[in-house]
């Protein structure tokens, strides 16, 4: 925050001024000189005063864009101990803790009432269900919280993420949903510039709604500087890294989220998605099943499980999971019968042809991104590209994975595909080739239950 300031022992730490002051006898004060990175390490320790800060969290916060060895921490901790003495405690094989009592002098917004906090928690639970039917409930909860306390930043940040979800589930046109999301994220930041929730929300808008990769990364880095264990920020940051083909860093970021939130279905599914994009479909299946073990009704896990079976060429497994997914969303046996007949008569291609005929008979009923994938799967690449172009024009949020997701592999060789990537300021498939394209069939998240 703009006036983030702490006192501990005989020291005052002024974060925005990057100043550490030691108080002497009487009114005398002394500026303490620290190397820039040593100062940043100290800020992390002070913000978490009295609590363990792991080596990994320190490395992520202080060197977010560089790979450095843990030994560099020893150097800076040693420099800090020369100033602070025994106030910095080493936790063997784990990290460090500032044991001096820390008092914040920052003008932070007070916590809201229990009723407001409960409404925000309820909204987050609705979002975590990852089902389109829960998104209006999430919006209602966040808006009710804002009505009771217009200055509570987490409520505005939650509303921003709910509007992003509206775009993802196509409950609202993407550009309209993201305009609302950006407005809510900025309101959250205006009320608390030091809110990790607010920075995470803005990062989500910049990533999904604006394809501003660098801006999203900076916003999420800021969220993790404020709250190094913020699960949503870690998962989103991993997704941003994946979209840019930084697969190893992305998976590592998501695994760190697992360390702090080991029973979250969202974390397990995010790890499944990492393996999916790496073309490691066996691991994608394993982690999708872990998600379903935690939450059998999770809205997206079975979609990814079906997509992984399909990418491996196991169309029976793919079909079985799609049927389970459709039934879980209330589709009747009568409604499923044509799909099952099409599969019995023509296999997976029969299902694709049925979907395309249905789309032709009901214009506008199927999203352009899904039509692009279906035409691509049918080998109709020239028919697929206009739909992909329209999805780009509409800012479909599922396109953030255009450079890396397996469902687009069949279309990558088309000369116009590179132009689509250029529109999104994404590079070609060098990273995809590096992890190994094991299968050229599209599938996964944007298939829904076809």
KOLZA-147421 format. One record per residue (C-alpha): x negated, y, z; residue in one letter; residue number from 1. Coordinates in nm, 4 decimals. Layout:
u	v	w	code	pos
X	Y	Z	a	NUM
...
//
This chain:
u	v	w	code	pos
0.0000	0.0000	0.0000	x	1
-0.1016	0.3604	-0.0467	x	2
-0.1752	0.4093	0.3253	x	3
-0.2819	0.0578	0.4255	x	4
-0.4998	0.1005	0.7358	x	5
-0.6010	-0.1304	1.0202	x	6
-0.7864	-0.1022	1.3482	x	7
-0.9695	-0.3882	1.5221	x	8
-1.2274	-0.3660	1.7977	x	9
-1.4183	-0.0417	1.7466	x	10
-1.3452	-0.0340	1.3713	x	11
-1.0912	0.1276	1.1412	x	12
-1.0461	-0.0128	0.7903	x	13
-0.8886	0.2222	0.5333	x	14
-0.8110	-0.0003	0.2344	x	15
-0.7162	0.2547	-0.0367	x	16
-1.0117	0.4752	0.0593	x	17
-1.2388	0.1674	0.0718	x	18
-1.3820	0.2944	0.3973	x	19
-1.4887	0.1124	0.7132	x	20
-1.5460	0.3357	1.0154	x	21
-1.7016	0.2444	1.3521	x	22
-1.5953	0.4496	1.6520	x	23
-1.8732	0.5370	1.8959	x	24
-1.8721	0.6964	2.2403	x	25
-1.6363	0.9915	2.2667	x	26
-1.5102	1.1355	1.9358	x	27
-1.8070	1.0225	1.7254	x	28
-1.7459	0.7996	1.4230	x	29
-1.9822	0.6314	1.1802	x	30
-1.9186	0.5186	0.8244	x	31
-2.0311	0.1599	0.7703	x	32
-2.1734	0.0841	0.4260	x	33
-2.0643	-0.2491	0.2729	x	34
-2.1207	-0.4011	-0.0667	x	35
-1.7980	-0.3887	-0.2753	x	36
-1.7344	-0.7624	-0.2606	x	37
-1.8156	-0.7802	0.1109	x	38
-1.5557	-0.5063	0.1618	x	39
-1.3002	-0.7076	-0.0366	x	40
-1.3713	-1.0180	0.1713	x	41
-1.3200	-0.8133	0.4863	x	42
-0.9871	-0.6806	0.3581	x	43
-0.8638	-1.0388	0.3068	x	44
-0.9699	-1.1379	0.6583	x	45
-0.8179	-0.8300	0.8204	x	46
-0.4863	-0.8678	0.6374	x	47
-0.4634	-1.2192	0.7792	x	48
-0.6018	-1.1190	1.1199	x	49
-0.6144	-1.4134	1.3625	x	50
-0.5289	-1.6671	1.0920	x	51
-0.7457	-1.8986	0.8864	x	52
-0.8295	-1.7763	0.5378	x	53
-0.9577	-2.0670	0.3306	x	54
-1.2623	-2.0408	0.1089	x	55
-1.0405	-2.1048	-0.1926	x	56
-0.8089	-1.8185	-0.1007	x	57
-1.1025	-1.5821	-0.0597	x	58
-1.2535	-1.6831	-0.3938	x	59
-0.9169	-1.6414	-0.5683	x	60
-0.8573	-1.2985	-0.4168	x	61
-1.2056	-1.1491	-0.4528	x	62
-1.3187	-1.3127	-0.7789	x	63
-0.9882	-1.3805	-0.9600	x	64
-1.1326	-1.3754	-1.3118	x	65
-1.4670	-1.5453	-1.2541	x	66
-1.5923	-1.8863	-1.1527	x	67
-1.8289	-1.8515	-0.8587	x	68
-1.9730	-2.1020	-0.6155	x	69
-1.8628	-2.1102	-0.2514	x	70
-2.2160	-2.0139	-0.1514	x	71
-2.1473	-1.6540	-0.2503	x	72
-1.9040	-1.6350	0.0419	x	73
-2.1829	-1.7286	0.2827	x	74
-2.3847	-1.4308	0.1604	x	75
-2.1041	-1.1813	0.2173	x	76
-1.9895	-1.3330	0.5462	x	77
-2.3476	-1.3059	0.6692	x	78
-2.3509	-0.9361	0.5735	x	79
-2.0215	-0.8801	0.7557	x	80
-2.1481	-1.0551	1.0690	x	81
-2.4369	-0.8121	1.0859	x	82
-2.1736	-0.5421	1.1320	x	83
-1.8934	-0.7236	1.3150	x	84
-2.0873	-0.9825	1.5105	x	85
-1.8877	-1.2777	1.6441	x	86
-1.5533	-1.1267	1.5398	x	87
-1.5730	-1.3475	1.2275	x	88
-1.5299	-1.7133	1.3127	x	89
-1.6304	-1.9975	1.0784	x	90
-1.3834	-2.2861	1.0548	x	91
-1.6050	-2.5768	0.9406	x	92
-1.5335	-2.7043	0.5870	x	93
-1.2268	-2.4779	0.5647	x	94
-1.2898	-2.1045	0.5748	x	95
-1.3046	-1.8083	0.8104	x	96
-1.0963	-1.6233	1.0641	x	97
-1.1153	-1.2693	1.2016	x	98
-1.0635	-1.3226	1.5742	x	99
-1.0500	-0.9543	1.6774	x	100
-0.6992	-0.8265	1.7455	x	101
-0.5795	-0.6352	1.4385	x	102
-0.3338	-0.3476	1.4602	x	103
-0.1779	-0.2220	1.1389	x	104
-0.1430	0.1532	1.1087	x	105
0.0327	0.1254	0.7720	x	106
0.3773	0.2719	0.7303	x	107
0.5401	-0.0537	0.6267	x	108
0.9147	-0.0805	0.5819	x	109
1.0827	-0.2468	0.8767	x	110
1.2282	-0.5924	0.8351	x	111
1.5957	-0.5876	0.7568	x	112
1.8824	-0.7298	0.9597	x	113
1.9302	-1.1067	1.0007	x	114
2.2364	-1.0875	0.7762	x	115
2.0359	-0.9298	0.4925	x	116
1.7502	-1.1763	0.5348	x	117
1.9988	-1.4629	0.5282	x	118
2.1517	-1.3350	0.2033	x	119
1.8068	-1.3069	0.0439	x	120
1.7205	-1.6589	0.1569	x	121
2.0489	-1.7846	0.0140	x	122
1.9740	-1.6164	-0.3182	x	123
1.6313	-1.7790	-0.3313	x	124
1.7873	-2.1202	-0.2635	x	125
2.0303	-2.0731	-0.5514	x	126
1.7387	-1.9853	-0.7827	x	127
1.5302	-2.2810	-0.6654	x	128
1.8069	-2.5218	-0.7705	x	129
1.7181	-2.4450	-1.1362	x	130
2.0766	-2.4914	-1.2540	x	131
2.2583	-2.2390	-1.4702	x	132
2.5688	-2.2653	-1.2488	x	133
2.3663	-2.1348	-0.9524	x	134
2.2345	-1.8181	-1.1178	x	135
2.5532	-1.6079	-1.0712	x	136
2.5555	-1.7144	-0.7051	x	137
2.1946	-1.5968	-0.6691	x	138
2.2785	-1.2584	-0.8214	x	139
2.5795	-1.2229	-0.5931	x	140
2.3660	-1.2961	-0.2841	x	141
2.0910	-1.0505	-0.3767	x	142
2.3405	-0.7772	-0.4669	x	143
2.5204	-0.8283	-0.1352	x	144
2.1877	-0.7907	0.0461	x	145
2.1115	-0.4694	-0.1430	x	146
2.4554	-0.3304	-0.0618	x	147
2.3790	-0.3776	0.3083	x	148
2.0185	-0.2538	0.2898	x	149
1.9251	-0.0674	-0.0317	x	150
1.5657	-0.0217	0.0905	x	151
1.4808	-0.3912	0.1411	x	152
1.2252	-0.4689	-0.1313	x	153
1.2579	-0.8523	-0.1259	x	154
1.6264	-0.8223	-0.2191	x	155
1.5461	-0.6137	-0.5284	x	156
1.2604	-0.8508	-0.6180	x	157
1.4905	-1.1514	-0.5863	x	158
1.7479	-0.9826	-0.8089	x	159
1.4760	-0.9239	-1.0714	x	160
1.3895	-1.2948	-1.0744	x	161
1.7591	-1.3830	-1.0968	x	162
1.7974	-1.1644	-1.4061	x	163
1.4933	-1.3400	-1.5567	x	164
1.6716	-1.6689	-1.4913	x	165
1.9801	-1.5325	-1.6694	x	166
1.7680	-1.4918	-1.9817	x	167
1.6104	-1.8355	-1.9436	x	168
1.9480	-2.0095	-1.9127	x	169
2.0974	-1.7842	-2.1831	x	170
2.3664	-1.6486	-1.9539	x	171
2.2828	-1.3022	-2.0866	x	172
2.0987	-1.1778	-2.3962	x	173
1.7262	-1.1807	-2.3137	x	174
1.6528	-0.8151	-2.3838	x	175
1.9515	-0.7063	-2.1753	x	176
1.8588	-0.9412	-1.8896	x	177
1.4950	-0.8330	-1.8868	x	178
1.5882	-0.4643	-1.8882	x	179
1.7871	-0.5283	-1.5698	x	180
1.5044	-0.7380	-1.4284	x	181
1.2449	-0.4672	-1.4901	x	182
1.4659	-0.2060	-1.3259	x	183
1.5070	-0.4259	-1.0170	x	184
1.1351	-0.5067	-0.9981	x	185
1.0447	-0.1375	-1.0155	x	186
1.2985	-0.0589	-0.7427	x	187
1.1313	-0.3218	-0.5248	x	188
0.7889	-0.1687	-0.5838	x	189
0.9192	0.1823	-0.5198	x	190
1.0379	0.0690	-0.1785	x	191
0.7238	-0.1278	-0.0922	x	192
0.4187	-0.1078	-0.3186	x	193
0.2512	-0.3650	-0.0948	x	194
0.5204	-0.6286	-0.1383	x	195
0.3939	-0.9553	-0.2868	x	196
0.7541	-1.0368	-0.3847	x	197
0.7802	-0.7118	-0.5803	x	198
0.4486	-0.7677	-0.7616	x	199
0.5537	-1.1245	-0.8440	x	200
0.8863	-1.0062	-0.9840	x	201
0.7189	-0.7474	-1.2059	x	202
0.4705	-1.0115	-1.3218	x	203
0.7603	-1.2366	-1.4209	x	204
0.9230	-0.9573	-1.6239	x	205
0.5979	-0.8717	-1.8015	x	206
0.5322	-1.2378	-1.8780	x	207
0.8712	-1.3694	-1.9884	x	208
1.0316	-1.0491	-2.1110	x	209
0.7476	-0.8438	-2.2578	x	210
0.4763	-1.0985	-2.3443	x	211
0.2300	-0.8660	-2.1751	x	212
-0.0233	-1.1318	-2.0749	x	213
-0.2815	-0.8972	-1.9220	x	214
-0.0215	-0.6920	-1.7349	x	215
0.1462	-1.0032	-1.5958	x	216
-0.1882	-1.1420	-1.4848	x	217
-0.2833	-0.8204	-1.3047	x	218
0.0511	-0.7992	-1.1286	x	219
0.0288	-1.1601	-1.0102	x	220
-0.3308	-1.1128	-0.8994	x	221
-0.2138	-0.8191	-0.6921	x	222
0.0625	-1.0352	-0.5400	x	223
-0.1972	-1.2938	-0.4410	x	224
-0.4288	-1.0300	-0.2967	x	225
-0.1433	-0.9256	-0.0697	x	226
-0.0239	-1.2793	0.0055	x	227
-0.2832	-1.5399	-0.1035	x	228
-0.0464	-1.8330	-0.0401	x	229
0.2580	-1.6918	-0.2221	x	230
0.4021	-2.0020	-0.3904	x	231
0.6021	-1.8275	-0.6634	x	232
0.3084	-1.6024	-0.7549	x	233
0.0768	-1.9028	-0.7819	x	234
0.3193	-2.0952	-1.0030	x	235
0.3828	-1.7971	-1.2298	x	236
0.0114	-1.7226	-1.2515	x	237
-0.0497	-2.0832	-1.3523	x	238
0.2133	-2.0488	-1.6252	x	239
0.0539	-1.7283	-1.7532	x	240
-0.2848	-1.9027	-1.7704	x	241
-0.1335	-2.1983	-1.9583	x	242
0.0275	-1.9762	-2.2174	x	243
-0.3230	-1.8519	-2.2990	x	244
-0.4632	-2.2083	-2.3182	x	245
-0.6548	-2.1856	-1.9890	x	246
-0.5346	-2.5308	-1.8895	x	247
-0.7818	-2.6248	-1.6162	x	248
-0.7418	-2.2950	-1.4313	x	249
-0.3638	-2.3194	-1.4627	x	250
-0.3442	-2.6675	-1.3136	x	251
-0.5832	-2.5706	-1.0350	x	252
-0.3627	-2.2728	-0.9469	x	253
-0.0526	-2.4927	-0.9282	x	254
-0.2313	-2.7544	-0.7177	x	255
-0.3162	-2.4775	-0.4701	x	256
0.0548	-2.4023	-0.4495	x	257
0.1059	-2.7703	-0.3666	x	258
-0.1392	-2.7383	-0.0763	x	259
0.0769	-2.4759	0.0917	x	260
0.4201	-2.5990	-0.0217	x	261
0.3892	-2.9787	-0.0600	x	262
0.7618	-3.0565	-0.0533	x	263
0.8781	-2.8026	-0.3098	x	264
1.0453	-2.9538	-0.6182	x	265
0.9549	-2.6404	-0.8138	x	266
0.5852	-2.6966	-0.7442	x	267
0.6010	-3.0627	-0.8465	x	268
0.7847	-2.9787	-1.1684	x	269
0.5358	-2.7017	-1.2498	x	270
0.2549	-2.9572	-1.2213	x	271
0.4503	-3.1921	-1.4499	x	272
0.4735	-2.9082	-1.7017	x	273
0.0963	-2.8584	-1.6868	x	274
0.0337	-3.2208	-1.7773	x	275
0.2986	-3.1964	-2.0513	x	276
0.1118	-2.9099	-2.2147	x	277
-0.2152	-3.1011	-2.1800	x	278
-0.0518	-3.3932	-2.3685	x	279
-0.1037	-3.6162	-2.0652	x	280
0.2498	-3.7509	-2.0820	x	281
0.2027	-4.0326	-1.8318	x	282
0.1133	-3.7808	-1.5614	x	283
0.3953	-3.5513	-1.6745	x	284
0.6378	-3.8403	-1.6179	x	285
0.4879	-3.9227	-1.2784	x	286
0.5212	-3.5661	-1.1503	x	287
0.8720	-3.5226	-1.2952	x	288
0.9744	-3.8339	-1.1039	x	289
0.8153	-3.6922	-0.7903	x	290
1.0367	-3.3856	-0.8410	x	291
1.3464	-3.6033	-0.8656	x	292
1.2423	-3.7971	-0.5565	x	293
1.2533	-3.4699	-0.3627	x	294
1.5639	-3.3315	-0.5364	x	295
1.7606	-3.5890	-0.7417	x	296
1.9875	-3.3131	-0.8762	x	297
1.7104	-3.0753	-0.9865	x	298
1.8304	-2.8896	-1.2930	x	299
1.5194	-2.9206	-1.5106	x	300
1.3200	-3.2231	-1.3931	x	301
1.5168	-3.4748	-1.5964	x	302
1.4807	-3.2595	-1.9083	x	303
1.1049	-3.2751	-1.8779	x	304
1.1150	-3.6440	-1.8010	x	305
1.3187	-3.6985	-2.1181	x	306
1.0811	-3.4789	-2.3181	x	307
0.7766	-3.6752	-2.2015	x	308
0.9355	-4.0075	-2.3014	x	309
1.0187	-3.8605	-2.6390	x	310
0.6702	-3.7245	-2.6970	x	311
0.5338	-4.0728	-2.6309	x	312
0.7715	-4.2201	-2.8890	x	313
0.9884	-4.3932	-2.6271	x	314
1.3192	-4.2799	-2.7718	x	315
1.5228	-4.5270	-2.5657	x	316
1.3799	-4.3735	-2.2482	x	317
1.4383	-4.0272	-2.3892	x	318
1.8000	-4.1058	-2.4716	x	319
1.8669	-4.2641	-2.1328	x	320
1.7352	-3.9589	-1.9476	x	321
1.9287	-3.7202	-2.1704	x	322
2.2507	-3.9104	-2.0974	x	323
2.1813	-3.8926	-1.7216	x	324
2.1117	-3.5209	-1.7559	x	325
2.4346	-3.4615	-1.9472	x	326
2.6382	-3.6620	-1.6977	x	327
2.4868	-3.4708	-1.4078	x	328
2.6093	-3.1517	-1.5751	x	329
2.9642	-3.2826	-1.6050	x	330
2.9697	-3.4172	-1.9617	x	331
3.2344	-3.6879	-1.9912	x	332
3.1904	-4.0335	-2.1432	x	333
3.4231	-3.9281	-2.4237	x	334
3.2073	-3.6252	-2.5053	x	335
2.8910	-3.8379	-2.4971	x	336
3.0317	-4.1101	-2.7245	x	337
2.9407	-3.9398	-3.0596	x	338
2.5859	-3.8851	-2.9381	x	339
2.5476	-4.2478	-2.8374	x	340
2.6960	-4.3684	-3.1676	x	341
2.4580	-4.1453	-3.3635	x	342
2.1648	-4.2921	-3.1734	x	343
2.2856	-4.6506	-3.2199	x	344
2.3295	-4.5953	-3.5948	x	345
2.0328	-4.3756	-3.6797	x	346
1.7960	-4.3601	-3.3848	x	347
1.6547	-4.0269	-3.2756	x	348
1.6823	-3.8819	-3.6267	x	349
2.0510	-3.9703	-3.6231	x	350
2.0945	-3.7588	-3.3092	x	351
1.9054	-3.4713	-3.4710	x	352
2.1243	-3.4853	-3.7816	x	353
2.4371	-3.4912	-3.5652	x	354
2.3196	-3.1829	-3.3752	x	355
2.2423	-2.9972	-3.6976	x	356
2.5850	-3.0818	-3.8432	x	357
2.7504	-2.9589	-3.5241	x	358
2.5499	-2.6360	-3.5397	x	359
2.6467	-2.5807	-3.9027	x	360
3.0146	-2.6282	-3.8133	x	361
2.9921	-2.3925	-3.5159	x	362
2.7686	-2.0963	-3.6125	x	363
2.6141	-1.9208	-3.3187	x	364
2.6846	-2.2027	-3.0747	x	365
2.3228	-2.3209	-3.0635	x	366
2.0233	-2.0947	-2.9866	x	367
1.7845	-2.0214	-3.2719	x	368
1.4914	-2.1670	-3.0790	x	369
1.6702	-2.5020	-3.0553	x	370
1.7647	-2.4945	-3.4239	x	371
1.4013	-2.4263	-3.5114	x	372
1.2945	-2.7340	-3.3155	x	373
1.5642	-2.9566	-3.4646	x	374
1.4806	-2.8591	-3.8221	x	375
1.1132	-2.9079	-3.7444	x	376
1.1793	-3.2556	-3.6062	x	377
1.3724	-3.3398	-3.9203	x	378
1.0743	-3.2300	-4.1293	x	379
1.2603	-2.9245	-4.2612	x	380
0.9886	-2.6727	-4.1864	x	381
1.1035	-2.3993	-4.4241	x	382
1.4448	-2.4104	-4.2594	x	383
1.2875	-2.4010	-3.9122	x	384
1.0855	-2.0806	-3.9605	x	385
1.3764	-1.8349	-4.0053	x	386
1.5273	-1.9580	-3.6800	x	387
1.1938	-1.9209	-3.5035	x	388
1.1635	-1.5681	-3.6404	x	389
1.5075	-1.4783	-3.5069	x	390
1.4170	-1.6243	-3.1670	x	391
1.1097	-1.4000	-3.1678	x	392
1.3234	-1.0994	-3.2572	x	393
1.5533	-1.1808	-2.9648	x	394
1.2592	-1.2215	-2.7215	x	395
1.3612	-1.5730	-2.6216	x	396
1.1672	-1.6358	-2.2965	x	397
1.1009	-2.0015	-2.3845	x	398
0.8604	-1.8776	-2.6522	x	399
0.5932	-1.7899	-2.3955	x	400
0.4658	-2.1461	-2.4509	x	401
0.4600	-2.1211	-2.8295	x	402
0.0808	-2.1569	-2.8515	x	403
0.0585	-2.4602	-2.6259	x	404
0.3785	-2.6631	-2.5930	x	405
0.3945	-3.0035	-2.7690	x	406
0.7420	-2.9413	-2.9114	x	407
0.5857	-2.7023	-3.1636	x	408
0.3097	-2.9348	-3.2838	x	409
0.4899	-3.0476	-3.5976	x	410
0.5285	-2.6857	-3.7088	x	411
0.1750	-2.5672	-3.6309	x	412
0.0366	-2.6482	-3.9762	x	413
0.2949	-2.4294	-4.1515	x	414
0.1218	-2.1152	-4.2874	x	415
0.3792	-1.8841	-4.1273	x	416
0.3338	-2.0279	-3.7778	x	417
0.0122	-1.8322	-3.7215	x	418
0.2035	-1.5110	-3.7939	x	419
0.4495	-1.5978	-3.5180	x	420
0.1626	-1.6364	-3.2722	x	421
0.0159	-1.3045	-3.3849	x	422
0.3471	-1.1322	-3.3109	x	423
0.3131	-1.2516	-2.9532	x	424
-0.0564	-1.1584	-2.9366	x	425
-0.1456	-1.5231	-2.8835	x	426
-0.4365	-1.7051	-3.0429	x	427
-0.4152	-2.0294	-3.2384	x	428
-0.4319	-2.3811	-3.1090	x	429
-0.8033	-2.4150	-3.0283	x	430
-0.7284	-2.4965	-2.6664	x	431
-0.4498	-2.7318	-2.7663	x	432
-0.6884	-2.9200	-2.9906	x	433
-0.9383	-2.9370	-2.7068	x	434
-0.7009	-3.1209	-2.4745	x	435
-0.6055	-3.3554	-2.7572	x	436
-0.2806	-3.3596	-2.9491	x	437
-0.1603	-3.7165	-2.8943	x	438
0.1773	-3.6785	-3.0582	x	439
0.3236	-3.4520	-3.3262	x	440
0.6863	-3.4809	-3.2223	x	441
0.8585	-3.1802	-3.0639	x	442
1.0545	-3.2180	-2.7402	x	443
1.0919	-3.0906	-2.3876	x	444
1.2195	-2.7766	-2.2192	x	445
1.3906	-2.6070	-2.5081	x	446
1.5676	-2.9232	-2.6269	x	447
1.8167	-2.9023	-2.3427	x	448
2.0325	-3.2164	-2.3676	x	449
2.0343	-3.2813	-2.7411	x	450
//
